[in-house]
Amino acid sequence: MTLLTPEVLAILILDFIFLIFSVLALFISIKIVLKWDIDKTTPLQYSLEKQSYLVATIIKYVLILKIPLFLFFVFTMDKLSNVIPGAMCAAGVVNATVYGFPLLILKIINIYLFGFWLILHHFDMKSPNYPFTKIKFLFFIVIFFFLFAEIVLEVLMFYNIDPAKIVSCCGTLFSAAKSSSISSLMSLPHSLVVGAFYINFGLIVVFYKLKRDFWFALFNLSFLFISILSLILFFSTYIYELPTHHCPFCLLQKDYYYVGYFLYIFLFGGTFWGMANAFMKIFIKRRILLWYNLSLVLNSLYVILITLYPILFYIRNGVWL
């Protein structure tokens, strides 16, 4: 491994510790899924109940810590751009190996999965007869393989980064002139994508009023993708005040007042709580109205903040980019 900065070492050491505890939790989870029966009073059931509490606590803290560790991972990618030739921000570092973008996507998926497990665990512990114990441990077994894949990809990415090799900067990556999957997205009509962004948000508001869990979740899911796409294609150029700068990573830098952290927290938080009620409906058969409100507030903050940039630019300059 040629790139061992303190930040990279911290991430790898923490993930190694998390993996050890998760493997232990996996074996006990399989045992609980196969043999748990709350109606029995056998020594085996009593032992499983004690083990379930211990293992659930381990899983809880592993998953809770992995969520802020994602922000630290993004911070580390941005910091590594200072030592990798050609990289201007985290985009160049992520693109330095073939594992970078799949790892980033998997990390985002895992954030949602970890959050859903924590919700399930919370309601299981609040019930005296632990009605969701088998479900939550079965869900963890699925999550484990996502977590394991993330750690493997992370090791492969850091191992294969060559600090002597020149990488592409974000200006090259997010350019319609380059032949790649990203460039094909960059060639989409901006007006179409921005229109879809506001229509999607409007549908979220509609289904918020109607309290349709699955439709609300579906449009929150599509809002996540459309928001990131519209941010890259259109809104980021107004944040940078440069029509050729489309990078979604430079927003995290000091030059832009770290606005990217606020945008992504609003977006990921809003869409997570927007999908949480559908998850609840499937597994717990109940609805939390507070989550509807929280989702709408966070999504609205994202829309307001991202919309202010082109409006303020036009007010100051009298033209659109």
Rosetta blueprint (number, residue, H / E / L):
1 M L
2 T L
3 L L
4 L L
5 T L
6 P H
7 E H
8 V H
9 L H
10 A H
11 I H
12 L H
13 I H
14 L H
15 D H
16 F H
17 I H
18 F H
19 L H
20 I H
21 F H
22 S H
23 V H
24 L H
25 A H
26 L H
27 F H
28 I H
29 S H
30 I H
31 K H
32 I H
33 V H
34 L H
35 K H
36 W L
37 D L
38 I L
39 D L
40 K L
41 T L
42 T L
43 P H
44 L H
45 Q H
46 Y H
47 S H
48 L H
49 E H
50 K H
51 Q H
52 S H
53 Y H
54 L H
55 V H
56 A H
57 T H
58 I H
59 I H
60 K H
61 Y H
62 V H
63 L H
64 I H
65 L H
66 K H
67 I H
68 P H
69 L H
70 F H
71 L H
72 F H
73 F H
74 V H
75 F H
76 T H
77 M H
78 D H
79 K H
80 L H
81 S L
82 N L
83 V L
84 I L
85 P L
86 G L
87 A L
88 M L
89 C L
90 A H
91 A H
92 G H
93 V H
94 V H
95 N L
96 A L
97 T L
98 V L
99 Y L
100 G H
101 F H
102 P H
103 L H
104 L H
105 I H
106 L H
107 K H
108 I H
109 I H
110 N H
111 I H
112 Y H
113 L H
114 F H
115 G H
116 F H
117 W H
118 L H
119 I H
120 L H
121 H H
122 H H
123 F H
124 D H
125 M H
126 K H
127 S L
128 P L
129 N L
130 Y L
131 P L
132 F L
133 T H
134 K H
135 I H
136 K H
137 F H
138 L H
139 F H
140 F H
141 I H
142 V H
143 I H
144 F H
145 F H
146 F H
147 L H
148 F H
149 A H
150 E H
151 I H
152 V H
153 L H
154 E H
155 V H
156 L H
157 M H
158 F H
159 Y H
160 N H
161 I L
162 D L
163 P L
164 A L
165 K L
166 I L
167 V L
168 S L
169 C L
170 C H
171 G H
172 T H
173 L H
174 F L
175 S L
176 A L
177 A L
178 K L
179 S L
180 S L
181 S H
182 I H
183 S H
184 S H
185 L H
186 M H
187 S L
188 L L
189 P L
190 H H
191 S H
192 L H
193 V H
194 V H
195 G H
196 A H
197 F H
198 Y H
199 I H
200 N H
201 F H
202 G H
203 L H
204 I H
205 V H
206 V H
207 F H
208 Y H
209 K H
210 L H
211 K L
212 R L
213 D H
214 F H
215 W H
216 F H
217 A H
218 L H
219 F H
220 N H
221 L H
222 S H
223 F H
224 L H
225 F H
226 I H
227 S H
228 I H
229 L H
230 S H
231 L H
232 I H
233 L H
234 F H
235 F H
236 S H
237 T H
238 Y H
239 I H
240 Y H
241 E L
242 L L
243 P L
244 T L
245 H L
246 H L
247 C L
248 P L
249 F L
250 C H
251 L H
252 L H
253 Q L
254 K H
255 D H
256 Y H
257 Y L
258 Y L
259 V H
260 G H
261 Y H
262 F H
263 L H
264 Y H
265 I H
266 F H
267 L H
268 F H
269 G H
270 G H
271 T H
272 F H
273 W H
274 G H
275 M H
276 A H
277 N H
278 A H
279 F H
280 M H
281 K H
282 I H
283 F H
284 I L
285 K L
286 R L
287 R L
288 I L
289 L H
290 L H
291 W H
292 Y H
293 N H
294 L H
295 S H
296 L H
297 V H
298 L H
299 N H
300 S H
301 L H
302 Y H
303 V H
304 I H
305 L H
306 I H
307 T H
308 L H
309 Y H
310 P H
311 I H
312 L H
313 F H
314 Y H
315 I H
316 R H
317 N H
318 G L
319 V L
320 W L
321 L L
